[in-house]
Amino acid sequence: MASKSITHADIRRMFGSIDDHRALEILGLNPSREELEVTMAYLADMSDVMGEERQPLTGCAADIYDIVTRDETFEFDEVGRI
């Protein structure tokens, strides 16, 4: 079964007030939901998700991380979004 495509609304739900340009850059990567979730976990520093030793992000998740963190410092709000 093919996975559902990620939408602009999905990215806004996960990353909060990310600007439209960055959301479109992320959509251009054609990420999977798992890649978005890995990036969110990395941003939240959820070491249990990353394992004993925090491994560097690779592939699409690394690209998403670079887009989200470019030029800004992000903090998570009360619902876990940045």
C-alpha positions in Angstrom: 0.0 0.0 0.0 1.4 3.4 -1.0 1.8 5.9 1.8 -0.2 9.1 1.9 1.6 12.1 0.5 2.7 14.8 3.0 0.8 18.1 2.6 1.6 21.7 3.5 -0.9 21.3 6.3 0.9 18.3 7.7 4.2 20.2 7.8 2.5 23.2 9.6 0.9 20.8 12.1 4.2 19.2 12.9 6.5 22.2 12.7 4.1 24.9 13.9 4.7 28.4 12.5 7.2 27.5 9.8 7.1 29.9 7.0 5.5 28.9 3.7 8.8 29.1 1.8 10.4 26.5 4.1 7.3 24.3 4.0 7.5 24.3 0.2 11.2 23.4 0.4 10.4 20.5 2.6 7.5 19.4 0.3 10.0 19.5 -2.6 12.0 16.8 -0.8 9.0 14.5 -1.0 9.6 13.3 2.6 7.9 10.4 4.3 6.0 10.9 7.5 8.7 8.8 9.3 11.4 11.2 8.0 9.4 14.2 9.4 9.0 12.4 12.7 12.7 11.6 13.0 13.5 15.2 12.3 11.0 16.3 15.0 12.5 13.9 17.5 16.0 15.1 16.7 14.9 18.7 17.1 13.3 17.8 20.5 16.5 16.0 21.5 14.6 12.9 22.2 17.6 10.7 22.9 15.4 7.6 23.5 14.4 7.8 19.8 18.0 8.3 18.7 19.3 5.4 20.7 22.2 5.2 23.2 24.5 7.4 21.1 22.9 10.2 19.2 23.6 9.5 15.6 23.8 12.3 13.0 20.8 12.7 10.7 21.2 11.5 7.2 19.4 11.8 3.9 16.0 13.5 3.7 15.7 13.9 7.5 19.0 15.8 7.5 17.8 18.1 4.7 14.6 18.8 6.6 16.6 19.6 9.7 18.8 22.1 7.7 15.7 23.8 6.2 13.9 24.1 9.6 16.9 25.4 11.5 18.4 27.7 8.9 18.9 31.2 10.2 16.9 30.8 13.3 16.9 29.2 16.8 13.7 27.2 17.4 12.1 26.4 20.7 9.2 23.9 21.2 5.9 25.3 22.3 3.6 23.7 24.8 2.3 21.1 22.3 5.7 20.0 21.2 5.9 22.0 18.0 8.6 24.5 17.2 
